[in-house]
Structure formats: structure tokens, C-alpha cells
Amino acid sequence: MPLFNYKESKIAYSLVGEGNPLVLVHGFSIDSRMWKPQIEFFKNKYQVITYDMRGFGSSSLPISRYSHHDDLKAFLDYLNIKKVNIVGLSLGGEISLDFTLMYPEYVNKLILLDSSLSGYSSTVDWNVYAKEQGLEKAKENWLNHNVFKSARNKPLALQLLTEMVHDYSGWHWLNFDPREKPKAIEKLSEIKCPVEIILGQNDLDYYHDIAKILNESIKNSNLDIIDDSGHMVNLEQSEKTNHIIDDFLQNL
């Protein structure tokens, strides 16, 4: 993967296909490989842009205060891209929301998959006991977390998820993360671009609650719930997810 140098960090990225830019933002502890089904589906219609966020995949670990939304803006400026469609899952959805609020002029349409939300207090115990039990046990604990319960029943999704978690540095479990975290929950009504919200039916109640808040707070939004899927909806039900995204991008 080529690297983009920014503020003493290197951001690994990939560009596939031609057309209007479609940026895919991955979730926590995993990396841009999670978008394999989407890259294959959309590469003949769009310029599909994926990258590993700072601290994940092949990108640099954090060494000073930073923000993912500013990283994304600098990355798009580096590519000389000023208008995009953005898809984000989980933490990637949270970052996509933050980016849309900070830089609304860059965003044409926004798609949120089982998204988290900055400023919304978590009701979930995310502790994997990395410091107490070691990194390898922590990864095992993470893969056995309820957030991945549904994905564990989908062999192809589980295989890719396991590969990515195995390769994860575990840095965020072992260190203080100096990431800037805006409170998007307080500003959702400011979002004016069309927003598609996708949720796996079997995801945690936490993500159902967030999806409801997003749908009620963002005027120009639509919520689709996909059956027989949990948190990793893009992998567990890739065909359904792809078609919802495709219809939203083409028809709205």
C-alpha cells in the first residue's frame, strides 16, 4: 500500500477503480481489509478509496495529539479530492460523522453502518484485559466479545475478522490514546447531506440506540435494518449491504 506522510505519521491507503470518489472508513482493531466485498462490488462504478486509520493496519501508531477527522481531510487534500461519498462502520462511522460535521463541504452523501457516536456514553464493557492477561489473550477475549457474536456464525466474516484482529497491534488497549474526540451527538441536527443508516438486526442494543438517535436527529436520513446480521454487517450480509448503499448513492 502507498503511504501518505502527515504530521510525523504515515497513513497507508489504496485507490481502486475510476469515477466519483467513495471513501470507506474501517472499524476499531481492524483495518481497510474489512471492505473487501465492497471494493469488489463498487470498483467498476466509483473510485474506491480505503485507508488504515492512524494506529491501525499498516499506518503509524499515534505519538502525539491527533484527530481522525483531520487525518481524513489532510488525506483527501493530498489526493486533491474535494467532494466524496463516505461509508463508515462502527468507529469508522463515528469518524465519518465527525468529519461531516467539521468539513460538510467535502461530503456528498454519508452512509453509516452500525455506527458509534462521539459524545454518546457507552453502556458496553469493552475491557479485554490486555494489561492483565497479555495481548494474545486480549485478542481472544475481543473475538469472543458479544459485539462479534453474530459474525462468529458466519465463516467467511469470521475468517477475515480473525486475520485482522490477529494483526492488530493492540496499542489502544495498552496505551493512552491522545485522540481528539468531538461531541457529534450535540450537533447532529447540523448535518444537511443525505444520510443512510444501516444496522444489523442482531447487533448490540447500544448500536440500536445510536441508530435511533441518528435517524431521529438527522433530518435527511433513512434507517435500514438488515436481518440475520450483527455488527459486521458489511461482511455478514455483504450483498444486501452493497445493494442498499448502491441504491442510496444512485437514487437520492
C-alpha positions in Angstrom: 0.0 0.0 0.0 1.3 3.5 -0.8 1.8 5.8 2.2 0.7 9.4 2.8 3.0 11.3 5.2 1.3 13.7 7.6 2.3 15.1 11.0 5.1 12.6 11.7 2.8 9.8 10.7 2.4 7.5 7.7 -1.1 6.7 6.5 -1.4 3.6 4.3 -4.1 3.7 1.6 -5.4 2.2 -1.6 -7.2 3.5 -4.7 -9.2 1.2 -6.9 -11.4 2.0 -9.9 -12.4 5.2 -11.5 -15.3 7.6 -11.1 -16.7 9.6 -8.2 -14.7 9.0 -5.0 -16.2 6.6 -2.5 -14.3 6.6 0.8 -14.6 3.6 3.1 -13.6 4.0 6.8 -12.9 0.9 8.9 -13.7 0.0 12.5 -11.7 -0.4 15.7 -9.0 -3.1 15.9 -9.3 -3.9 12.3 -8.2 -2.2 9.0 -9.2 -1.5 5.4 -9.2 -5.2 4.5 -12.7 -5.4 6.0 -14.0 -3.6 2.9 -13.0 -6.4 0.5 -16.7 -7.2 -0.5 -17.4 -3.5 -1.1 -14.2 -2.9 -3.1 -15.1 -5.7 -5.4 -18.7 -4.5 -5.8 -18.1 -0.8 -6.3 -14.7 -0.6 -8.1 -16.4 -0.7 -11.5 -18.7 2.3 -10.6 -16.5 4.5 -8.3 -13.0 5.4 -7.4 -13.0 3.3 -4.2 -10.6 4.8 -1.5 -9.7 2.8 1.5 -7.1 3.6 4.2 -5.8 2.4 7.5 -6.6 5.0 10.2 -3.7 6.1 12.3 -2.9 3.4 14.9 -4.3 0.5 12.7 -3.3 -1.7 9.9 -0.1 -0.6 8.1 -0.4 3.0 9.3 1.7 4.6 12.0 0.9 4.5 15.7 -0.1 7.7 17.5 2.8 9.6 19.0 1.1 13.0 19.8 -2.4 14.6 19.9 -4.3 14.0 16.7 -7.8 13.6 15.3 -9.1 11.0 12.8 -11.3 13.6 11.0 -8.3 15.9 10.4 -6.3 13.0 9.2 -9.0 12.2 6.7 -9.2 15.9 5.5 -5.4 16.0 5.0 -5.5 12.7 3.2 -8.2 13.9 0.8 -6.4 17.2 0.2 -3.3 15.2 -0.6 -5.3 13.3 -3.2 -6.8 16.7 -4.4 -10.3 15.4 -3.8 -12.9 17.9 -2.5 -16.2 16.0 -2.7 -16.8 12.4 -1.6 -19.3 9.9 -0.6 -18.3 8.3 2.7 -19.1 4.9 4.2 -18.1 4.1 7.8 -18.6 1.2 10.1 -18.6 1.4 13.9 -15.7 3.6 14.9 -15.4 4.4 11.1 -19.0 5.6 11.2 -18.2 7.8 14.2 -15.2 9.3 12.4 -17.3 9.8 9.3 -19.9 11.7 11.3 -17.2 13.9 12.9 -15.7 14.6 9.5 -19.1 15.5 8.0 -19.7 17.9 10.9 -16.3 19.5 10.7 -16.0 19.6 6.9 -19.5 19.5 5.5 -18.4 20.9 2.1 -16.5 17.7 1.4 -19.4 15.3 1.9 -21.9 14.5 -0.8 -23.6 11.5 0.9 -22.9 9.7 4.1 -23.5 6.0 4.9 -23.3 4.8 8.5 -23.0 1.1 9.3 -23.6 0.0 12.9 -22.0 3.3 13.8 -20.7 4.5 17.2 -21.2 8.2 18.1 -18.8 10.6 19.7 -20.3 12.1 22.9 -22.6 9.2 23.5 -21.7 7.3 26.7 -21.1 3.6 26.2 -23.2 1.1 28.1 -20.9 -1.8 27.0 -18.0 -3.3 28.8 -15.2 -3.1 26.2 -12.4 -4.3 28.6 -10.4 -7.2 27.1 -7.8 -7.2 30.0 -4.8 -6.7 27.8 -2.6 -5.4 30.6 -3.7 -8.1 33.0 -3.8 -11.1 30.7 -1.5 -10.2 27.8 -2.1 -9.2 24.2 -2.8 -12.6 22.7 -5.4 -13.4 25.4 -6.9 -10.0 24.9 -7.3 -10.7 21.2 -9.0 -13.9 22.1 -11.3 -12.1 24.5 -12.1 -9.5 21.8 -13.0 -12.0 19.2 -15.3 -13.7 21.8 -17.0 -10.4 22.8 -20.7 -10.1 22.3 -20.2 -7.5 19.6 -19.0 -10.3 17.3 -21.5 -12.9 18.4 -23.3 -12.9 15.1 -20.1 -12.7 13.0 -18.8 -15.8 14.7 -21.6 -17.7 13.0 -20.6 -16.5 9.5 -17.4 -18.4 8.5 -16.2 -16.0 5.8 -16.8 -13.0 8.0 -15.1 -14.7 11.0 -12.1 -15.7 8.9 -11.3 -12.1 7.8 -12.2 -10.6 11.2 -9.8 -13.1 12.9 -7.0 -12.3 10.5 -7.3 -8.5 11.1 -7.6 -8.8 14.9 -4.6 -11.2 14.9 -2.6 -8.5 13.0 -3.8 -5.6 15.3 -1.0 -4.1 17.4 -3.2 -3.8 20.5 -1.7 -0.4 21.0 -5.1 1.2 22.1 -5.5 -1.5 24.8 -2.1 -0.8 26.3 -1.6 2.9 25.9 -3.4 6.2 26.4 -4.8 7.4 23.1 -4.4 11.2 22.7 -7.1 11.3 20.0 -9.3 14.4 20.0 -13.0 13.4 20.4 -15.6 15.9 19.4 -19.2 15.5 20.7 -21.1 14.9 17.5 -24.2 13.9 19.4 -24.7 17.6 20.2 -24.6 18.7 16.6 -26.4 16.0 14.6 -29.1 18.4 13.5 -26.5 20.4 11.6 -25.9 17.6 9.1 -27.6 18.6 5.9 -26.4 15.9 3.4 -28.4 12.8 2.7 -27.6 10.1 5.3 -28.2 6.3 5.0 -28.1 4.4 8.3 -27.6 0.6 8.1 -27.9 -1.6 11.2 -27.5 -5.3 11.7 -30.7 -6.7 13.4 -28.6 -8.7 15.9 -26.2 -6.0 16.8 -25.9 -4.9 20.5 -28.7 -2.7 21.9 -26.0 0.0 22.2 -25.8 0.3 18.4 -29.6 0.1 18.0 -29.9 3.0 20.4 -27.4 5.1 18.4 -29.0 4.3 15.1 -32.3 5.5 16.5 -30.7 8.7 17.8 -29.1 9.3 14.4 -32.3 8.7 12.5 -34.3 11.0 14.7 -31.7 13.8 14.9 -30.6 13.9 11.3 -33.4 15.3 9.2 -32.4 13.9 5.8 -31.7 10.3 7.0 -33.1 6.8 6.4 -32.7 3.7 8.5 -32.4 0.2 7.1 -32.2 -2.8 9.4 -30.7 -6.0 7.9 -31.9 -9.4 9.2 -29.5 -12.2 10.1 -26.6 -9.9 10.8 -24.9 -8.3 13.7 -22.2 -5.7 14.0 -20.1 -6.6 11.0 -23.0 -6.1 8.6 -20.8 -5.4 5.6 -19.2 -8.8 5.9 -22.1 -10.8 7.3 -24.6 -9.6 4.7 -22.4 -8.1 2.1 -24.8 -8.5 -0.8 -27.7 -6.8 1.0 -25.4 -4.1 2.3 -23.9 -3.4 -1.1 -27.3 -3.0 -2.8 -28.6 -0.7 -0.1 -25.5 1.5 -0.5 -25.7 1.4 -4.3 -29.4 2.3 -4.4 -28.8 5.2 -2.0 -25.9 6.6 -4.0 -27.7 6.4 -7.3 -31.2 7.3 -6.4 -31.1 10.1 -3.9 
